[in-house]
Amino acid sequence: MVFGNKVIDYEYITGSNGSSEPFELIFMYEVKGDKIVKKTAISK
């Protein structure tokens, strides 16, 4: 999702590091020009 200069990315990940347990992550990016200037990660 794009909201102004913010981008929100939802990910549902399986098979990471040999684990069969899935997990969810949300990344939020703040963009200025063509550069990411801030990244925030939230995990459940």
Backbone as a chain_set.jsonl record, in Angstrom:
{"seq": "MVFGNKVIDYEYITGSNGSSEPFELIFMYEVKGDKIVKKTAISK", "coords": {"N": [[0.852, -1.166, 0.0], [0.537, 2.195, -0.81], [0.892, 5.344, 0.608], [0.969, 8.507, 0.269], [4.213, 9.54, 0.89], [4.832, 7.166, 2.096], [5.254, 3.636, 2.315], [3.695, 0.569, 2.751], [4.261, -2.754, 3.5], [3.103, -5.955, 3.611], [3.969, -9.16, 4.701], [3.81, -12.682, 4.494], [5.473, -15.297, 5.634], [6.97, -18.396, 4.927], [8.893, -21.357, 5.613], [11.36, -20.293, 6.422], [14.734, -20.271, 7.359], [14.81, -23.077, 7.636], [12.612, -23.698, 9.191], [9.283, -24.843, 9.672], [7.275, -23.319, 10.601], [5.097, -20.727, 9.926], [5.328, -17.101, 9.674], [4.395, -13.647, 10.213], [5.113, -10.447, 8.878], [5.33, -6.903, 8.922], [6.424, -4.273, 7.029], [7.319, -0.89, 7.041], [8.03, 1.812, 5.046], [9.611, 4.948, 4.606], [9.864, 7.352, 2.147], [11.999, 9.608, 0.462], [12.406, 11.59, -2.264], [14.037, 9.473, -4.387], [14.881, 7.662, -2.54], [14.931, 5.414, 0.261], [14.391, 6.534, 3.452], [13.699, 5.833, 5.968], [12.986, 2.873, 7.778], [10.713, 0.659, 9.203], [10.011, -2.229, 11.055], [7.569, -4.633, 11.91], [6.713, -7.414, 13.795], [4.721, -10.325, 14.354]], "CA": [[0.0, 0.0, 0.0], [1.273, 3.461, -0.862], [0.15, 6.432, 1.207], [1.887, 9.648, 0.192], [5.599, 9.086, 0.78], [4.958, 5.962, 2.921], [4.923, 2.369, 1.677], [3.46, -0.481, 3.734], [4.437, -4.057, 2.863], [2.733, -7.082, 4.47], [4.553, -10.41, 4.212], [3.508, -13.944, 5.179], [6.679, -16.021, 5.261], [7.064, -19.802, 5.329], [10.131, -22.03, 5.235], [12.541, -19.492, 6.723], [15.76, -20.907, 8.198], [14.496, -24.48, 7.857], [11.451, -23.847, 10.062], [8.0, -24.975, 8.965], [6.333, -22.395, 11.252], [4.976, -19.447, 9.212], [5.224, -15.889, 10.485], [3.952, -12.45, 9.499], [5.89, -9.23, 9.073], [4.894, -5.679, 8.26], [7.484, -3.288, 6.858], [6.867, 0.445, 6.662], [9.141, 2.574, 4.497], [9.387, 6.361, 4.297], [10.676, 7.649, 0.968], [12.228, 11.003, 0.073], [12.998, 11.503, -3.594], [14.035, 8.072, -4.793], [15.612, 6.944, -1.5], [14.273, 5.05, 1.515], [15.071, 7.239, 4.517], [13.348, 5.226, 7.252], [12.324, 1.574, 7.659], [10.228, 0.111, 10.459], [9.505, -3.597, 10.913], [6.718, -5.113, 13.002], [6.434, -8.848, 13.644], [3.688, -10.821, 15.251]], "C": [[0.9, 1.231, 0.0], [0.374, 4.553, -0.328], [1.08, 7.636, 1.269], [3.307, 9.161, -0.015], [5.882, 7.864, 1.668], [4.524, 4.734, 2.121], [4.785, 1.323, 2.772], [3.447, -1.818, 2.997], [4.121, -5.143, 3.883], [3.3, -8.357, 3.873], [4.154, -11.568, 5.119], [4.584, -14.912, 4.72], [6.628, -17.448, 5.797], [8.414, -20.35, 4.888], [11.394, -21.246, 5.501], [13.473, -20.249, 7.671], [15.427, -22.35, 8.555], [13.302, -24.737, 8.748], [10.186, -23.974, 9.229], [6.943, -24.038, 9.538], [6.27, -21.078, 10.474], [4.958, -18.258, 10.184], [4.873, -14.709, 9.584], [4.861, -11.281, 9.854], [5.206, -8.077, 8.355], [6.094, -4.745, 8.219], [6.85, -1.973, 6.443], [8.096, 1.242, 6.24], [8.702, 4.023, 4.299], [10.377, 6.74, 3.203], [10.78, 9.161, 0.777], [12.984, 10.971, -1.24], [12.901, 10.07, -4.069], [14.777, 7.192, -3.783], [14.705, 6.594, -0.316], [15.058, 5.709, 2.64], [14.752, 6.676, 5.897], [12.639, 3.899, 6.987], [11.946, 1.112, 9.051], [9.66, -1.269, 10.198], [8.69, -3.963, 12.148], [6.482, -6.6, 12.758], [5.423, -9.278, 14.699], [4.238, -11.897, 16.134]], "O": [[1.895, 1.291, 0.722], [-0.774, 4.683, -0.754], [1.876, 7.772, 2.197], [3.587, 8.45, -0.98], [7.04, 7.563, 1.957], [3.562, 4.781, 1.354], [5.66, 1.201, 3.629], [2.73, -1.998, 2.013], [4.794, -5.245, 4.908], [3.136, -8.615, 2.681], [4.16, -11.449, 6.344], [4.611, -15.306, 3.554], [6.289, -17.682, 6.958], [9.005, -19.874, 3.918], [12.416, -21.504, 4.865], [13.025, -20.801, 8.676], [15.729, -22.798, 9.661], [12.999, -25.894, 9.039], [10.031, -23.301, 8.209], [5.831, -23.97, 9.014], [7.278, -20.381, 10.368], [4.615, -18.402, 11.357], [5.031, -14.765, 8.365], [5.315, -11.151, 10.991], [4.582, -8.262, 7.31], [6.706, -4.461, 9.248], [5.955, -1.942, 5.598], [9.075, 1.335, 6.98], [7.576, 4.293, 3.883], [11.575, 6.482, 3.317], [9.799, 9.893, 0.909], [14.07, 10.397, -1.327], [11.808, 9.51, -4.148], [15.245, 6.107, -4.127], [13.829, 7.373, 0.061], [16.259, 5.474, 2.775], [15.43, 6.988, 6.877], [11.8, 3.803, 6.091], [12.76, 1.165, 9.973], [8.917, -1.469, 9.237], [9.067, -3.648, 13.277], [6.1, -7.004, 11.66], [5.298, -8.68, 15.767], [3.514, -12.444, 16.965]]}, "num_chains": 1, "name": "protein.A"}
